[in-house]
């Protein structure tokens, strides 16, 4: 579940390549690319595929200050997630609806996760291998 916050609060946390979605489905998303904000479609998956030459620059309007946004997670595959675990980072696993299932840390194995989280156990290793993961920055 995304945590929406006022845009002026979100903008300070955005990094190059981030996309922020508006709480209201009537407004398009905003991408930060090389220090410039662009309007992007909600269907845009990530900024790696966005051709910003075709996108309009986004200008903050007074009414935008009252809208709430959430930065999209940067998902990685299971291979990158496992590498991050080896580097002693915390990794979160998300389902297809962008709902966090479990946080993992170094030393946790499949059996320990299954005992700790019944939803994880129900989904199994095959679903885990195709999952969406976020590496948490400390």
VMD Tcl script that draws the C-alpha trace (Angstrom):
set ca {
  {0.00 0.00 0.00}
  {1.41 3.34 -1.01}
  {1.75 6.07 1.55}
  {0.68 9.33 -0.07}
  {2.14 12.58 1.22}
  {1.95 16.23 0.13}
  {4.00 16.73 -3.04}
  {6.31 19.28 -1.45}
  {7.27 16.62 1.09}
  {7.69 13.94 -1.58}
  {9.75 16.08 -3.96}
  {12.58 16.36 -1.44}
  {12.91 12.57 -1.32}
  {12.79 11.95 -5.08}
  {15.98 10.78 -6.75}
  {16.88 10.83 -10.42}
  {14.66 8.34 -12.24}
  {11.90 8.26 -9.62}
  {8.24 8.43 -10.58}
  {5.63 9.80 -8.16}
  {1.96 8.91 -8.56}
  {-0.84 11.24 -7.50}
  {-3.38 9.89 -5.04}
  {-6.12 11.04 -7.41}
  {-6.39 8.83 -10.50}
  {-7.40 11.92 -12.51}
  {-3.85 13.30 -12.43}
  {-0.86 11.96 -14.28}
  {2.37 10.89 -12.64}
  {5.53 12.97 -12.33}
  {9.03 11.73 -13.19}
  {12.28 13.36 -12.08}
  {14.90 13.02 -14.78}
  {18.20 14.88 -14.64}
  {16.79 17.54 -12.33}
  {13.66 18.23 -14.41}
  {10.12 17.07 -13.64}
  {8.13 15.58 -16.50}
  {4.49 14.55 -16.77}
  {4.23 10.83 -17.51}
  {1.39 8.39 -17.93}
  {0.36 6.25 -14.97}
  {0.99 3.24 -17.22}
  {4.68 4.14 -17.55}
  {6.56 1.29 -15.91}
  {9.85 3.03 -15.21}
  {11.99 5.88 -16.45}
  {14.30 3.54 -18.34}
  {11.61 3.35 -21.02}
  {10.50 7.00 -20.90}
  {11.61 9.10 -23.83}
  {11.54 12.51 -22.15}
  {11.91 14.32 -25.48}
  {8.22 13.52 -26.06}
  {7.10 14.45 -22.54}
  {5.85 17.78 -21.26}
  {7.74 19.39 -18.43}
  {5.73 19.55 -15.23}
  {5.13 22.87 -13.54}
  {4.02 23.07 -9.92}
  {0.69 24.89 -9.67}
  {-0.73 26.32 -6.46}
  {-3.44 23.63 -6.49}
  {-0.78 20.90 -6.68}
  {0.43 21.76 -3.19}
  {-2.70 20.20 -1.72}
  {-2.42 16.97 -3.73}
  {-0.72 13.92 -2.31}
  {1.83 11.77 -4.12}
  {3.79 8.59 -3.48}
  {7.11 7.59 -5.01}
  {6.91 4.28 -6.83}
  {9.16 1.55 -5.49}
  {12.12 0.59 -7.67}
  {11.60 -3.13 -8.15}
  {14.43 -5.57 -8.77}
  {14.35 -9.27 -9.67}
  {15.09 -12.16 -7.34}
  {18.76 -12.35 -8.40}
  {19.42 -8.72 -7.42}
  {17.40 -9.23 -4.24}
  {19.54 -12.19 -3.22}
  {22.74 -10.22 -3.93}
  {21.44 -7.42 -1.71}
  {20.75 -9.93 1.07}
  {24.34 -11.14 0.80}
  {25.43 -7.50 1.20}
  {23.45 -7.41 4.46}
  {20.71 -5.15 3.10}
  {17.02 -5.45 3.88}
  {14.84 -6.60 0.99}
  {11.05 -6.34 0.81}
  {8.97 -8.71 -1.31}
  {5.80 -7.35 -2.97}
  {2.92 -9.09 -4.66}
  {1.31 -8.25 -7.99}
  {-0.84 -5.58 -6.30}
  {2.21 -3.78 -4.87}
  {1.36 -4.99 -1.37}
  {4.36 -5.84 0.81}
  {4.37 -9.48 1.79}
  {7.51 -9.70 3.92}
  {10.81 -8.01 4.74}
  {13.87 -10.22 4.50}
  {17.33 -9.81 5.93}
  {20.59 -11.75 5.80}
  {20.39 -15.14 7.45}
  {16.71 -15.72 6.74}
  {16.02 -18.80 4.71}
  {12.88 -20.13 3.07}
  {11.89 -22.27 6.05}
  {12.31 -19.38 8.51}
  {10.29 -17.07 6.28}
  {7.54 -19.66 5.90}
  {7.28 -20.03 9.68}
  {7.26 -16.27 10.19}
  {4.78 -15.41 7.45}
  {1.94 -17.75 6.44}
  {1.21 -15.80 3.25}
  {4.80 -16.34 2.19}
  {4.45 -20.07 2.85}
  {1.21 -20.23 0.85}
  {2.82 -18.62 -2.19}
  {5.90 -20.83 -2.28}
  {9.37 -20.59 -3.77}
  {8.26 -20.51 -7.43}
  {6.20 -17.37 -6.84}
  {9.08 -15.90 -4.83}
  {11.43 -16.42 -7.76}
  {9.12 -14.38 -9.99}
  {8.43 -11.75 -7.34}
  {9.02 -8.03 -7.16}
  {11.55 -6.85 -4.64}
  {12.69 -3.53 -3.24}
  {16.13 -3.07 -1.73}
  {15.79 -0.77 1.24}
  {18.39 1.95 1.51}
  {19.48 2.64 5.06}
}
mol new
graphics top color blue
foreach p $ca { graphics top sphere $p radius 0.5 }
foreach p [lrange $ca 0 end-1] q [lrange $ca 1 end] { graphics top cylinder $p $q radius 0.2 }
display resetview
